[in-house]
Amino acid sequence: MTLPQTPDNWRKSSRSSNQTNCVEVGRVGDGAAVRDTKDRSAGYVTTTRQQWTAFLDAVKNNRFE
């Protein structure tokens, strides 16, 4: 699958309040893009919808330490 080059609709978690030590997630076609809020110009990483869903599931089920 080819994802579009420019993500849009960037969002930061409401739980991060005014913190700068977090990430933002943007929409990319049928997937997601992730970037560091401290250095947005550094670029972003893209995932497919399936990859993003699997990642969120792992986070929600405490599979990372």
N, C-alpha and C positions, 0 to 999 in steps of 0.2 A: 504494500500500500504506500502511495506517495502522499505525504502530508503537506499542506500549504506552507509556504515559507514564513508568513507573518502571523503570529498568534494575536488574538484579540481578547477583549473582555477579561483582562488580568484581574485577579482577586487575591487578597491576602486574608487569611483566617481572621475572623472576628475575635478569636481568642488571643491573638497576638497584640491586641490593643495598639499602643504606640511604640511597640518594640520594633527595632530595626534588624534584629537577629532572626529573620525568618525567610520564608520563601513565598513566592506568588505563583499562582497557577493560572494559565491562560488557555483559551480554547484554540485548538488547531484541527480543523476538519473534523474527523471522527476520533480525535484523541485529545491529548493535553500537552501543554508546554509548562516547564517549571524553570524559574529563575530566582536568583538571590536578590533580595530587596536591597542589600547593601551595595551591590555592584551590578545594576541592571544592564549596563553596557557590556558586561562580560559575555552576554549571550544567554542561551537557554537550552534545555534538553527536551526533546519531544518523545512522546510515547503513543502507542495505539490505545484505543479504548480498552481492549482486553488487558494490556499491560497495566494501565492505570487502575482498572478495576481490581486486578490481582494485588497491586501494591496497597491500595486502600483497604482491602480485605485483610491483608497481613498486618497492617498498622492497627486496625480495629481489634484484631484478635491477638495482640501482643506477641507477634512472632519476631519482633526486633527487640534487642536489649539496648 
